[in-house]
Amino acid sequence: MFSSGKSVTVIGGGLAGCEAAWQIAQLNVPVLLYEMRPKVMTPAHKTDKLAELVCSNSLRSDLIDKPAGLLKEEMRRLGSLIIRCADQAALPGGGALTVDREKFAQLVTEAIENHPLIKVVREMVAKIPESGPVVIATGPLTHDLLANEIRQLIGAEFLYFYDAVSPIVDAETIDYSKCFWGARYRDEPAYLNCPMTEEEYRRFWEELISAERHEPHEFEKAIFFEGCLPIEEMAKRGYLTLVYGPLRPTGLIDPRTQKQPFAVVQLRPENAEMTMFNLVGFQTSLKWSEQKRVFRLIPGLENAEFLRYGYIHRNTYINSPAALKPTYQFKRRDDLFFAGQLTGVEGYIESAASGLVAGINAARYVRGEPLLVFPAETAIGALAHYITTANPKHFAPMNINFGLLPPLERKVRPKELRYRLMAARSLEKLEKFIDQHKLHRGEGKYEGQL
Ligand SMILES: Cc1cc2nc3c(=O)[nH]c(=O)nc-3n(C[C@H](O)[C@H](O)[C@H](O)COP(=O)(O)OP(=O)(O)OC[C@H]3O[C@@H](n4cnc5c(N)ncnc54)[C@H](O)[C@@H]3O)c2cc1C
């Protein structure tokens, strides 16, 4: 039965909140889980079920040499409730883990509601509880009253209400012979510049303005900020708008021609290891296939692999590099944890993965045990590492991808082999970590196969 011992309050019964609650309870610590639905609904959720998938029913790849597949395997080995229920609700989906969404949400709801140490309270939480531990996992559509509280706690400049995200490419797939390093007017290798001739620019512009766009949800349409206009929207304003905007060549001299190019696309390193580059100013709502087709017209990116595509949608998230520790604790209050999309991880499984770590740590906090930072070589650890060490000035939510993991000691090609080796390294590190900290062990799908 629910005990009166020291409990953890989890706010939000989505992917992250349910995983956190489960992990805490599995460590014998009681949980109070608050979920506002069905009393108060979000603009995207349609049911009263916990862990409702708001859009696609795909949890992406389940192959071990794909980043989403590796993350799932790690979560299986750590006894994840979300992945266990997804496996049980799986539909035939080729290499992807696609689920029957009703069955999935039903399984999670039953597991949570039937756990003797979890009490589900169907109430909207408007204030951050003063006594902890508390895990806030209220997601991208956090209720406004609580969002206001979070904003007051961490500072208005650290909470965002929309996302304007530019694509990110794999550094190994850039053709450096066509680019040059440099910053505007400064002799600093801050950006990798992709110069364009007028002919190249014209072709790019023509394809950009006629490319197919993603249709936004009704509630997302209202949110349109001049400061984060999609690049295709800007391009439609005129042939030269981009040349005077994000593609302006001013102050950039191509060392090979000693001239200023007609236009320049700037790529900014996304992490200190420089394994990923962000296309500066390329927030976009083009379909993913169109982004790949059109952005590969940029000189140097002809064969670029996209680690993340650009998008624009409503999203509440905190600037985690400024606010959180890699244990998912708030820097200024040790008994306050954040988890899920609110922390700047992006996607269903990433949200659940952050809930898993926050949950384990909240339980360890109650039990007086040292808190855990997962190894950066694991996908689960790499996510926490990224959201807490990225540049706070340009922080934007991120899916799991191999660019987040430290590179291998030597260069390995082809990339399929490289990813397999990275996956093997991750699982080896994780196994040791599980033993070292005596964590619960779940059954993996790929055990003994790498
Ligand atoms: C419209 C939309 C579509 C998306 N589509 C996809 C997709 O197709 N694939 C993908 O991988 N990711 C998608 N995402 C991104 C993200 O992965 C999901 O939003 C994911 O559900 C995030 O998990 P979470 O646990 O952080 O939040 P959620 O799953 O949203 O859970 C948060 C929960 O907290 C509750 N809540 C909010 N405020 C309060 C409060 N004050 N008190 C109590 N309860 C509260 C909510 O009702 C909700 O149940 C989408 C996001 C949005 C907004």
Ligand as a Chemical Component Dictionary entry (heavy atoms), coordinates in Angstrom:
data_LIG
# 
_chem_comp.id                   LIG 
_chem_comp.type                 NON-POLYMER 
_chem_comp.pdbx_formal_charge   0 
_chem_comp.three_letter_code    LIG 
# 
loop_
_chem_comp_atom.comp_id 
_chem_comp_atom.atom_id 
_chem_comp_atom.alt_atom_id 
_chem_comp_atom.type_symbol 
_chem_comp_atom.charge 
_chem_comp_atom.model_Cartn_x 
_chem_comp_atom.model_Cartn_y 
_chem_comp_atom.model_Cartn_z 
_chem_comp_atom.pdbx_ordinal 
LIG C1  C1  C 0 2.043  18.955 -31.115 1  
LIG C2  C2  C 0 3.251  18.128 -30.799 2  
LIG C3  C3  C 0 3.552  17.023 -31.583 3  
LIG C4  C4  C 0 4.676  16.224 -31.282 4  
LIG N1  N1  N 0 4.909  15.144 -32.053 5  
LIG C5  C5  C 0 5.953  14.315 -31.746 6  
LIG C6  C6  C 0 6.187  13.139 -32.505 7  
LIG O1  O1  O 0 5.463  12.840 -33.445 8  
LIG N2  N2  N 0 7.234  12.360 -32.167 9  
LIG C7  C7  C 0 8.040  12.646 -31.126 10 
LIG O2  O2  O 0 8.980  11.882 -30.846 11 
LIG N3  N3  N 0 7.848  13.770 -30.377 12 
LIG C8  C8  C 0 6.814  14.618 -30.663 13 
LIG N4  N4  N 0 6.604  15.747 -29.923 14 
LIG C9  C9  C 0 7.591  16.153 -28.925 15 
LIG C10 C10 C 0 7.600  15.402 -27.575 16 
LIG O3  O3  O 0 8.319  14.243 -27.718 17 
LIG C11 C11 C 0 6.301  15.074 -26.978 18 
LIG O4  O4  O 0 5.661  16.282 -26.722 19 
LIG C12 C12 C 0 6.430  14.237 -25.675 20 
LIG O5  O5  O 0 5.132  13.855 -25.322 21 
LIG C13 C13 C 0 7.110  14.952 -24.541 22 
LIG O6  O6  O 0 7.065  14.167 -23.364 23 
LIG P1  P1  P 0 6.890  14.865 -21.938 24 
LIG O7  O7  O 0 6.691  13.796 -20.937 25 
LIG O8  O8  O 0 7.975  15.832 -21.725 26 
LIG O9  O9  O 0 5.529  15.715 -22.090 27 
LIG P2  P2  P 0 4.039  15.195 -22.297 28 
LIG O10 O10 O 0 4.024  13.839 -22.879 29 
LIG O11 O11 O 0 3.316  16.277 -23.009 30 
LIG O12 O12 O 0 3.494  15.071 -20.806 31 
LIG C14 C14 C 0 3.284  16.191 -19.995 32 
LIG C15 C15 C 0 2.041  15.936 -19.165 33 
LIG O13 O13 O 0 1.936  16.944 -18.179 34 
LIG C16 C16 C 0 0.582  17.337 -18.045 35 
LIG N5  N5  N 0 0.602  18.689 -17.486 36 
LIG C17 C17 C 0 0.989  19.848 -18.085 37 
LIG N6  N6  N 0 0.936  20.864 -17.206 38 
LIG C18 C18 C 0 0.500  20.343 -16.022 39 
LIG C19 C19 C 0 0.244  20.898 -14.738 40 
LIG N7  N7  N 0 0.452  22.186 -14.466 41 
LIG N8  N8  N 0 -0.196 20.062 -13.735 42 
LIG C20 C20 C 0 -0.388 18.733 -13.984 43 
LIG N9  N9  N 0 -0.180 18.152 -15.196 44 
LIG C21 C21 C 0 0.282  18.953 -16.193 45 
LIG C22 C22 C 0 0.041  17.192 -19.461 46 
LIG O14 O14 O 0 -1.364 17.013 -19.451 47 
LIG C23 C23 C 0 0.762  15.979 -19.978 48 
LIG O15 O15 O 0 0.055  14.787 -19.764 49 
LIG C24 C24 C 0 5.503  16.562 -30.193 50 
LIG C25 C25 C 0 5.194  17.675 -29.415 51 
LIG C26 C26 C 0 4.088  18.457 -29.696 52 
LIG C27 C27 C 0 3.766  19.640 -28.837 53 
# 
loop_
_chem_comp_bond.comp_id 
_chem_comp_bond.atom_id_1 
_chem_comp_bond.atom_id_2 
_chem_comp_bond.value_order 
_chem_comp_bond.pdbx_ordinal 
LIG C1  C2  SING 1  
LIG C2  C3  SING 2  
LIG C2  C26 DOUB 3  
LIG C3  C4  DOUB 4  
LIG C4  N1  SING 5  
LIG C4  C24 SING 6  
LIG N1  C5  DOUB 7  
LIG C5  C6  SING 8  
LIG C5  C8  SING 9  
LIG C6  O1  DOUB 10 
LIG C6  N2  SING 11 
LIG N2  C7  SING 12 
LIG C7  O2  DOUB 13 
LIG C7  N3  SING 14 
LIG N3  C8  DOUB 15 
LIG C8  N4  SING 16 
LIG N4  C9  SING 17 
LIG N4  C24 SING 18 
LIG C9  C10 SING 19 
LIG C10 O3  SING 20 
LIG C10 C11 SING 21 
LIG C11 O4  SING 22 
LIG C11 C12 SING 23 
LIG C12 O5  SING 24 
LIG C12 C13 SING 25 
LIG C13 O6  SING 26 
LIG O6  P1  SING 27 
LIG P1  O7  DOUB 28 
LIG P1  O8  SING 29 
LIG P1  O9  SING 30 
LIG O9  P2  SING 31 
LIG P2  O10 DOUB 32 
LIG P2  O11 SING 33 
LIG P2  O12 SING 34 
LIG O12 C14 SING 35 
LIG C14 C15 SING 36 
LIG C15 O13 SING 37 
LIG C15 C23 SING 38 
LIG O13 C16 SING 39 
LIG C16 N5  SING 40 
LIG C16 C22 SING 41 
LIG N5  C17 SING 42 
LIG N5  C21 SING 43 
LIG C17 N6  DOUB 44 
LIG N6  C18 SING 45 
LIG C18 C19 SING 46 
LIG C18 C21 DOUB 47 
LIG C19 N7  SING 48 
LIG C19 N8  DOUB 49 
LIG N8  C20 SING 50 
LIG C20 N9  DOUB 51 
LIG N9  C21 SING 52 
LIG C22 O14 SING 53 
LIG C22 C23 SING 54 
LIG C23 O15 SING 55 
LIG C24 C25 DOUB 56 
LIG C25 C26 SING 57 
LIG C26 C27 SING 58 
# 
